[in-house]
Amino acid sequence: MPNLFLVSNSYFIHQFYCLYNHQSLLAIISNSLFIPMFLTRSEYDRGVNTFSPEGRLFQVEYAIEAVKLGSTSIGIRTKEGVVLAAEKRATSKLMVNDAIEKISKIDQHVAVTFAGLIADSRTLVERAQTEAQNFWFTYNRKIRVEDVTQSVANLALQFGDDDVKASMSRPFGVAMLFAGIDQTGPQLFHLDPSGTFIDCQAKSIGAASDGAEQNLKEHYHEDMSLTEALKVAMTILKQVMEDKLTSSNIEIVTITPTTDKKTGKLIGEFKRLSNDELQALVGDL
């Protein structure tokens, strides 16, 4: 006669084994069906040149968000010239303040300021300077501000390119304001991480760009003088900066039109305001 205790135990063990295998099978099926779908969807987030079903490039959007982490910069175009004003944000008291440069000279008639990743900005600034000099050596005349901006935009668009030698792993996390004077007069262009650039009368980029942009809309007018533009730019920086505005934590460059004595053509004159000039402007606010 069979042992009922052993039979019953064997039965329960068999049922438990079948149930365990059934759950394992369900888990395997579930993993095989759903996990790849989730990973495939996340590819839209990781892929630098892959559009999501909504038509978005997430890596470009993240690069635009990186711009908002940078210090604020402002550009204003007037009939008398162009003003670039930028906040210099020192991340440590041990940093040499003069080592921070937010506005770079591209040529005697072109300057640029940025907001975002400093290393990325240096790459783009070097491209702009190289293009300006190559144009001068080739054609013996100054490059247009729009052409300089276009050359940098072409580099910014190379992320995810099919050409392995020219492709980059991600978009540049920086936005730029190109200001200058050419034969068409004062110019101001805004370039974002997507490689798009637009012609502007006035523009702000960086951490406090939303508030600064609103102030620019309220104070800007087409008949604004260069002196008035300087005051407006500094007033806005004073309002949106976290630190107190001083001559040591801002940087201002003006580019004004002048006539070349040899050719009689319109050219631009680059001028970086000295510390004494900045102190005088800060004192007048």
Secondary structure, DSSP 8 states (H G I E B T S, - for coil): ---HHHHHHHHHHHHHHHHHHHHHHHHHHHHHHHHHHHHHHHHHHH-TT---TTS--HHHHHHHHHHTTS--EEEEEETTEEEEEEE---SSTTS-GGG---EEEEETTEEEEEEE-HHHHHHHHHHHHHHHHHHHHHHSS---HHHHHHHHHHHHTTBT-SSTTT-BSS---EEEEEEEEETTEEEEEEE-TTS-EEE-SEEEESTTHHHHHHHHHHH--TT--HHHHHHHHHHHHHHH-SS---TTSEEEEEEEEEE-TTT--EEEEEEE--HHHHHHHHHH-
